[in-house]
Amino acid sequence: MDLDEINIKILKHLLVDARQSSRQLAHKLGISTVTIISRLRKLEEKKIIQGYTARLDHEILGYDITAIIEVTTTKGKMLEIENEIATNENVCAVYDITGPADILLVVKFKSRDSLSGFVKELSVIPNVENTVTHVTLNTIKEDFRLL
């Protein structure tokens, strides 16, 4: 799908406020509501827009601990391990990475005990060889909205 200037403007506006109606969006961009609806449908069909969600302040919700965890696996088993880890509700991101580790996780917890339990659970997953956990001290920026 061609991401022309209008599609990019639509996406940027949705990243700021995904609750706005197609009519509001059309008014802001100076194009017809029908055009907006058609373009949104195409963006959804092509999986560029995968859903609409709210941005939350995790710290206000009690998730004060953010950790970055490196996971080293037995070669050939990385995908199975990633899929298993990804099902945990505290896991925000799972990445395949280059370097000494194979997987990088971004996780959030309400307590050190919960984080500790998670790391211990990771270590007993078959074919997990090693983990290295980095606990964040401060979050300067956490925003995955691009464009």
BAFI-3210 file (N, C-alpha, C; in Angstrom, 3 decimals, decimal comma, padded with zeros to 6 digits):
// residues 147
n [1|2|3|4|5|6|7|8|9|10|11|12|13|14|15|16|17|18|19|20|21|22|23|24|25|26|27|28|29|30|31|32|33|34|35|36|37|38|39|40|41|42|43|44|45|46|47|48|49|50|51|52|53|54|55|56|57|58|59|60|61|62|63|64|65|66|67|68|69|70|71|72|73|74|75|76|77|78|79|80|81|82|83|84|85|86|87|88|89|90|91|92|93|94|95|96|97|98|99|100|101|102|103|104|105|106|107|108|109|110|111|112|113|114|115|116|117|118|119|120|121|122|123|124|125|126|127|128|129|130|131|132|133|134|135|136|137|138|139|140|141|142|143|144|145|146|147]
n.u [000,841|000,467|001,918|001,020|001,135|-001,303|-002,197|-000,151|-000,578|-003,102|-002,429|-000,661|-002,395|-004,115|-002,354|-002,044|-004,648|-006,657|-009,323|-010,822|-013,418|-014,144|-015,283|-014,408|-011,678|-011,606|-012,465|-010,317|-008,252|-009,181|-010,494|-012,903|-015,267|-015,937|-013,665|-011,772|-012,804|-012,598|-009,807|-008,934|-010,038|-008,560|-005,970|-006,296|-006,924|-004,502|-003,019|-001,529|-002,686|-003,349|-005,052|-006,841|-006,004|-005,538|-003,128|-001,349|-000,376|001,888|003,207|001,486|-000,485|000,718|002,795|005,724|008,231|010,399|012,015|014,743|015,468|017,913|018,043|019,571|019,594|019,314|020,531|018,317|015,949|014,826|012,473|010,286|010,653|010,426|007,721|006,445|007,217|006,080|003,405|003,032|001,523|002,933|004,924|006,030|007,387|009,042|012,004|014,005|017,462|020,785|024,139|025,598|023,379|020,178|017,518|015,607|013,841|011,241|009,867|007,311|006,596|004,860|006,160|009,358|009,488|007,706|009,019|011,358|010,313|009,431|011,865|013,040|011,229|011,743|014,302|013,924|012,658|012,701|015,654|016,481|019,381|020,677|020,082|020,125|019,423|018,358|017,498|015,533|016,321|015,284|012,771|013,182|012,138|009,419|007,867|006,290|005,191|005,484|006,356]
n.v [-001,184|002,203|004,669|007,576|011,185|011,965|009,612|009,362|011,692|011,066|008,861|010,111|011,879|010,033|008,819|010,781|011,114|008,578|008,303|010,081|010,841|009,713|011,773|014,029|013,808|014,068|016,709|018,071|017,486|018,443|016,939|014,644|012,821|010,286|009,627|009,488|007,308|005,253|005,186|004,566|002,008|000,611|000,913|-000,579|-003,115|-003,735|-004,126|-002,082|-000,326|-001,806|-001,874|000,016|001,932|002,934|005,142|004,490|005,523|003,759|003,816|005,272|003,393|001,577|000,021|000,212|-000,766|-001,219|-003,428|-004,514|-007,348|-009,599|-012,534|-015,621|-018,349|-021,891|-022,757|-022,697|-022,937|-020,561|-019,218|-020,710|-020,252|-017,455|-017,144|-018,394|-016,755|-014,336|-014,566|-013,804|-011,473|-009,324|-008,747|-006,431|-006,127|-008,155|-008,964|-010,164|-010,202|-009,050|-009,977|-011,036|-012,035|-013,553|-012,783|-009,936|-008,519|-006,337|-005,549|-005,028|-004,478|-004,600|-005,025|-005,838|-008,483|-009,724|-009,322|-010,751|-013,356|-013,744|-013,706|-015,982|-017,896|-017,650|-018,749|-021,465|-022,304|-024,625|-024,836|-022,215|-020,633|-018,562|-015,537|-011,974|-009,337|-006,006|-003,371|-000,539|002,805|005,366|006,563|008,217|008,661|007,038|005,998|004,685|005,640|006,368|008,283]
n.w [000,000|-000,775|001,083|001,055|001,345|002,519|003,802|005,688|007,185|008,243|009,862|011,678|012,999|014,211|015,971|017,850|018,809|018,897|019,254|017,858|015,544|012,185|010,816|012,263|011,783|009,000|008,763|010,016|008,235|005,872|003,904|002,429|004,465|003,553|002,068|004,126|005,624|003,719|003,314|005,914|006,193|004,242|005,324|007,636|006,547|005,317|007,517|008,569|010,347|013,263|015,328|017,834|020,616|024,086|025,547|028,428|031,747|033,208|035,667|037,374|037,505|039,107|038,182|038,792|038,271|035,672|033,560|031,563|029,898|028,928|027,059|026,593|024,424|023,648|020,538|017,781|019,168|019,751|018,728|019,762|022,477|022,600|021,826|023,967|026,147|025,349|025,948|028,550|030,675|031,735|030,001|027,779|025,385|022,971|021,487|018,782|018,766|017,815|018,752|021,916|023,383|022,587|022,688|023,589|026,208|027,269|030,240|032,758|036,170|039,348|041,698|043,246|044,014|042,251|039,806|040,364|040,625|037,995|036,551|037,619|036,689|033,961|033,833|034,102|031,853|029,253|027,314|027,725|028,293|029,687|031,538|031,679|033,667|033,586|035,552|035,262|036,220|035,834|033,624|030,789|028,248|026,774|024,253|021,632|019,372|016,063|013,153]
ca.u [000,000|001,208|001,740|001,176|001,113|-002,594|-002,184|000,760|-001,280|-004,143|-001,771|-000,145|-003,528|-004,604|-001,395|-002,302|-005,967|-007,311|-010,764|-011,537|-014,252|-013,734|-015,761|-013,474|-010,415|-011,810|-012,507|-008,961|-007,386|-009,779|-010,928|-014,234|-015,390|-015,919|-012,257|-011,132|-013,285|-012,000|-008,375|-008,785|-010,345|-007,396|-004,863|-006,605|-006,802|-003,071|-002,419|-000,751|-003,397|-003,659|-006,027|-006,897|-005,782|-005,224|-001,795|-001,514|000,776|002,059|003,612|000,279|-001,199|001,456|003,886|006,870|009,495|010,604|013,284|015,159|016,067|018,562|017,884|020,380|018,890|019,924|020,289|017,224|014,755|014,500|011,097|009,377|010,843|009,825|006,263|006,022|007,421|005,181|002,063|002,979|000,914|003,888|005,886|005,603|008,046|009,965|012,784|015,188|018,545|022,127|025,046|025,742|022,056|019,313|016,205|015,552|012,490|010,892|008,829|006,895|006,066|004,464|007,052|010,598|009,189|007,101|010,103|012,223|009,612|009,436|013,215|013,225|010,434|012,483|015,486|013,570|012,089|013,662|016,506|016,986|020,710|021,116|019,383|020,768|018,339|018,705|016,362|015,654|016,271|014,372|012,326|013,249|011,156|008,870|006,802|006,534|004,463|006,407|005,912]
ca.v [000,000|003,446|005,592|008,924|012,256|011,943|008,475|009,689|012,666|010,321|008,082|011,024|012,356|008,924|008,590|011,788|010,839|007,521|008,336|011,031|010,215|009,922|013,108|015,000|013,664|014,647|018,168|018,550|017,314|019,116|015,992|014,120|011,732|009,039|009,367|009,045|005,960|004,353|005,062|003,827|000,600|000,054|000,836|-001,713|-004,351|-003,977|-004,340|-000,930|-000,063|-003,128|-001,707|001,336|001,702|004,090|005,167|004,507|005,817|002,523|004,111|005,624|002,125|000,762|-000,724|001,090|-001,402|-001,614|-004,136|-004,970|-008,654|-010,302|-013,982|-016,435|-019,621|-022,947|-022,449|-023,420|-022,973|-019,186|-018,862|-021,335|-019,551|-016,128|-017,272|-018,706|-015,566|-013,278|-014,740|-013,249|-010,135|-008,293|-008,560|-005,370|-006,271|-009,280|-008,676|-010,930|-009,224|-009,514|-009,846|-012,238|-012,559|-013,845|-012,164|-008,813|-008,327|-005,178|-006,030|-004,089|-005,158|-003,767|-005,244|-006,579|-009,910|-010,196|-009,383|-011,870|-014,590|-013,853|-014,080|-017,391|-018,687|-017,659|-019,604|-022,893|-022,638|-025,452|-024,216|-020,905|-020,866|-017,509|-014,251|-010,817|-008,397|-004,609|-002,648|000,880|003,737|006,428|006,506|009,556|008,656|005,737|006,344|003,909|006,241|006,864|009,068]
ca.w [000,000|-000,875|002,205|000,546|002,350|003,233|004,728|006,795|008,034|008,963|010,912|012,702|013,796|015,033|017,044|018,874|019,378|018,119|019,521|017,004|014,521|010,794|010,457|012,846|011,074|007,669|008,934|010,311|007,070|004,724|002,874|002,733|005,437|002,790|001,749|005,373|005,933|002,731|003,594|007,178|005,919|003,532|006,282|008,515|005,758|005,071|008,849|009,006|011,593|013,821|016,392|018,449|022,032|024,921|026,156|029,876|032,587|033,968|037,045|038,123|037,704|040,072|037,539|039,037|037,894|034,282|033,404|030,243|030,164|027,821|027,184|025,696|024,244|022,860|019,132|017,146|020,015|020,094|018,386|020,739|023,753|022,445|021,826|025,333|026,963|024,883|026,509|029,900|030,635|032,145|028,917|026,861|024,084|022,773|020,286|018,367|018,680|017,495|019,889|022,751|023,736|021,438|022,871|024,514|026,723|028,077|031,151|033,802|037,346|040,478|042,844|042,991|044,163|040,995|038,824|040,740|040,253|036,534|036,121|038,001|035,735|032,697|033,915|034,039|030,533|028,514|026,297|028,129|028,859|030,600|031,478|032,309|033,932|033,838|036,112|034,928|037,337|035,410|032,238|030,207|027,158|026,405|023,314|020,422|018,249|015,050|011,986]
c.u [000,880|000,889|002,017|001,038|-000,188|-002,632|-001,288|000,107|-002,371|-003,517|-001,256|-001,270|-004,071|-003,651|-001,575|-003,626|-006,709|-008,822|-011,530|-012,293|-013,679|-014,138|-014,827|-012,143|-010,498|-011,802|-011,100|-008,058|-007,943|-010,122|-012,249|-014,186|-015,324|-014,475|-011,520|-011,528|-012,659|-010,522|-008,136|-009,010|-009,158|-006,194|-005,061|-006,435|-005,342|-002,301|-001,448|-001,355|-003,853|-004,672|-005,942|-006,824|-005,536|-003,782|-001,987|-000,235|000,939|002,440|002,411|-000,528|-000,449|002,583|005,151|008,190|009,464|011,972|013,486|015,918|016,630|018,426|018,762|019,744|019,778|019,555|019,175|015,936|014,226|013,028|010,103|009,441|010,194|008,302|005,729|006,112|006,391|003,777|001,926|002,485|001,858|004,914|005,317|006,181|008,979|010,667|013,823|016,303|019,845|022,992|025,061|024,402|021,239|018,014|016,356|014,095|012,382|009,702|008,521|006,244|005,718|005,401|008,312|010,359|008,588|008,140|011,009|011,592|009,619|010,797|013,494|012,431|011,128|013,598|015,160|012,855|013,123|014,356|016,844|018,301|021,085|020,198|020,244|019,675|018,890|017,445|016,562|015,564|015,271|013,976|012,295|012,230|010,723|007,651|007,101|005,762|005,469|005,658|006,218]
c.v [001,238|004,329|007,001|009,928|012,243|010,790|008,750|010,697|011,981|009,564|008,975|011,536|011,247|008,627|009,592|011,495|009,835|007,500|009,260|010,295|010,478|011,316|014,182|014,998|014,300|016,178|018,731|018,508|017,962|018,179|015,370|012,964|010,381|008,642|008,853|007,610|004,936|004,118|004,294|002,333|-000,076|-000,085|-000,328|-003,044|-004,737|-004,166|-003,232|-000,417|-001,423|-003,058|-000,291|001,128|003,017|003,991|005,348|004,941|004,631|002,771|004,484|004,357|001,161|-000,066|000,136|000,527|-001,784|-002,272|-004,490|-006,274|-009,233|-011,794|-014,663|-017,816|-020,651|-022,679|-023,333|-023,432|-021,578|-018,850|-019,448|-020,610|-018,168|-016,189|-017,581|-017,468|-014,485|-013,400|-014,143|-011,805|-009,008|-007,978|-007,552|-005,548|-007,472|-009,028|-009,759|-009,910|-009,887|-009,326|-011,119|-012,855|-012,760|-013,048|-010,999|-008,615|-006,979|-005,612|-004,975|-004,878|-004,159|-003,931|-005,985|-008,072|-010,485|-010,317|-010,569|-013,208|-014,813|-014,310|-015,542|-018,317|-018,766|-018,690|-021,095|-023,270|-023,484|-024,650|-022,750|-021,162|-019,840|-016,305|-013,195|-009,766|-007,016|-003,926|-001,163|001,727|004,858|006,191|007,927|009,685|007,220|006,010|005,660|004,450|006,842|007,655|010,494]
c.w [000,000|000,323|001,697|001,685|003,159|004,231|005,935|007,734|008,851|010,130|012,032|013,595|014,704|016,186|018,190|019,580|018,500|018,318|018,595|015,901|013,134|010,335|011,002|012,099|009,686|007,747|009,157|009,084|005,804|003,579|003,318|003,744|004,734|002,445|002,980|005,689|004,993|003,025|004,903|006,959|005,226|004,461|007,256|007,776|005,531|006,384|009,250|010,305|012,107|014,950|016,935|019,958|022,762|025,390|027,652|030,569|033,521|035,417|037,903|038,418|038,630|039,484|037,605|038,531|036,421|034,211|031,943|030,505|028,879|028,080|026,140|025,644|023,564|021,405|018,567|017,948|020,342|019,854|019,380|022,076|023,686|022,514|023,216|026,226|026,622|025,461|027,899|029,849|031,056|031,063|027,931|025,471|024,116|021,447|020,052|018,226|018,223|018,734|020,716|023,157|022,465|021,470|023,844|024,901|027,416|028,914|032,207|034,933|038,432|041,666|042,415|043,096|042,885|039,896|039,103|040,351|038,757|036,027|036,468|037,089|034,379|032,721|033,839|032,742|029,798|027,417|026,554|028,845|029,917|030,456|032,161|032,440|034,270|034,366|035,821|036,196|037,057|033,963|031,707|029,080|026,927|025,533|021,989|019,219|017,291|014,001|012,201]
res [m|d|l|d|e|i|n|i|k|i|l|k|h|l|l|v|d|a|r|q|s|s|r|q|l|a|h|k|l|g|i|s|t|v|t|i|i|s|r|l|r|k|l|e|e|k|k|i|i|q|g|y|t|a|r|l|d|h|e|i|l|g|y|d|i|t|a|i|i|e|v|t|t|t|k|g|k|m|l|e|i|e|n|e|i|a|t|n|e|n|v|c|a|v|y|d|i|t|g|p|a|d|i|l|l|v|v|k|f|k|s|r|d|s|l|s|g|f|v|k|e|l|s|v|i|p|n|v|e|n|t|v|t|h|v|t|l|n|t|i|k|e|d|f|r|l|l]
***
